[in-house]
């Protein structure tokens, strides 16, 4: 437990929050210590990755001195998951800086009207959400689990296989469509097609030889197809041996299920399931389900499952802002009906009532225990609407 916390005048822990809005040409860096109205926003545009990361560290140190923050102040950095993956997080953590990678889809946005969207505004919103998340408002953002470098590298095996399969099919489709323009319907999947093409045995629909330019292009396509096929065959030979031992065992267990093949089981084991590394003893990972973590290692909580079910049934995402216009009250009716907890009469009566909703209304309805609506026949959504209306007035 930390005993060197520094607190502000309001009793809140002093934290230097830093958010990065990443782009290829430049990064926007937003810094906030909670003691001023607006965060400081800067731009770093060094051409090399190491130099740009060092510029971010220099900005953090410069603002720590400018704002008279203590040397051991807690510094927290976050950025949205994207094409830069996790190398920034690992580099900052190696320097002793706390860093989180955020799911971009979990950031709440205002949907009542058109909003301006720039990198500067995104960085400011990200740092504000980070401070709120650190205060305990876990619905402000969801943190993505950062895999180890070995776990991340092991995923390249199946991804490369998928790309090679796609490339082989693209070459075959391209040759088939080029021949179809001349009325030639020869089967390009046959292993002797390249030899027949080299001997000029592939003819047009009227028996005329192929144009020399088209024939040369088809020969080049055959060479690229042969190279992709060789790489795919070599990958297939070493695929099972290249899979890590924990993932291989899980893949073998999945392959025993009906409907899951060997390749699909390997993909699921590497991409979807958590792979534990062999360290001489069983590795225990603790994840608290109320900390806003996006990817859980264990089973999801009941409320999270019902939110996913609600989104699948109604098309409305939990946590997004609703319009204040005329919106139907039963945001979670589909979930309750699917679970058998709502009577048809209750749903029919709720459909006739329209009222502006906020997301917490839906969360309140989803938080009901199974059987609540079924056990009380007098219960309806009108009482929930009245409670929400009274709560809105008290704000």
C-alpha positions, 0 to 999 in steps of 0.5 A, a space after each residue: 500500500 502506498 504511503 507517500 500520497 500527495 493530496 490537494 486542498 479538496 482532499 483529492 490525491 494529486 495526480 498528473 494526468 497525461 493523455 496522448 492523441 496519436 497520429 502518424 505525423 504528430 501527437 497531441 499531448 494534454 496534461 492536467 493536475 486537477 488544480 487548474 481550469 483547463 489542461 495544457 495541450 502541446 504538439 510533438 512532431 519528431 520524425 522518429 518514434 524514440 525522439 517523439 516519446 522522449 519529447 513527451 517525457 520532457 513535456 511531463 517533466 517540464 510541467 511538473 516543475 512549472 506547476 510546482 509538483 513534487 518529484 514523486 507525484 503520481 503520473 498517469 498516461 493514457 491513449 486510445 488503442 489503435 495502429 500503434 498497439 502497445 509499444 508506447 505503454 510498455 515503454 512508459 511502464 519500463 520508465 516507471 510511469 503508469 499507463 493505460 490503453 483505452 478502448 476508443 468505443 468506450 469513451 462517452 460522447 455528446 449526441 444531442 447535436 453536432 460536435 466539433 472533432 479535432 485532435 486537440 479536443 479529443 486529447 482534452 476529452 481523453 485527459 478529463 475522462 482519465 481524471 474522472 476514471 481515477 476518481 472512481 467513475 469507471 464508466 468514463 472509459 474501459 481499459 484494454 488488457 495489454 498482452 505480453 510481447 510473446 503473447 502478441 507475437 504468437 498471434 502473427 502465425 494465424 494472421 499470416 496464414 489468413 493473409 496468405 490464403 487471401 492472397 492465393 485466392 486473389 491471384 486465382 480470381 484475377 487470372 480467372 477473370 482475365 481469361 473470362 474476358 476472352 471467353 476462356 473458361 479453363 480451370 486455373 486451380 488445376 496444378 498443370 495450368 501454369 505449364 499449359 500456359 507456358 506451352 501456349 496451350 491455353 486458347 481463346 473461345 475461338 481457338 485463337 492464341 492468347 494475346 502476348 501481353 495477356 499471356 505474359 501477365 498471366 505467367 507473372 500471376 502464376 509465379 506469384 501464386 506459386 510463391 504464395 502457395 509455397 509459403 502457405 504450405 511451409 507455414 502449414 507444416 510448422 503451424 502446430 509446432 509453432 503454437 505455444 504449449 499452453 495454447 496448443 493444449 487448449 487448441 486440442 481441447 477445442 478441436 474435440 468439439 463438434 463444429 470446430 476444426 484444427 485451424 479454427 481451434 488454433 485461432 481461438 486459442 491464440 486470438 480469443 482465450 487468455 494464454 498463461 506462460 509457463 513460469 514454473 508455477 501457476 500464474 494467478 491474474 486478479 481482475 476486479 470487474 468494477 474497474 472498467 476493464 474491457 477484456 476480462 479473464 474470467 466470466 463477465 458479470 451478470 449486468 455486463 452480460 445483460 447489457 450485451 444482450 440488450 444491445 443485441 436485441 434492441 440495437 441500442 448500446 448501453 452507456 451512450 447518450 440518449 436524445 431528449 426527444 420522444 424516446 420509448 421508455 422500455 430501453 431494457 424491455 427486450 432483455 426482460 422479455 427474453 429472460 422471461 421476467 416481463 409480462 406481455 401486459 407490462 410491455 404493452 402498457 409501457 409502449 404507450 408512454 413516451 418520455 426523455 431518458 438518460 442512460 442511468 434509467 436503462 442501467 437501473 432497469 437492467 440492474 433488476 434481479 431475475 424474477 423481480 418483474 415476474 414476481 410482482 404482477 403490479 410492477 410496471 415500467 411506469 414506476 421506474 419512469 416516476 422514480 427517474 423523473 423525481 431523480 431528474 428534478 432533484 438534480 
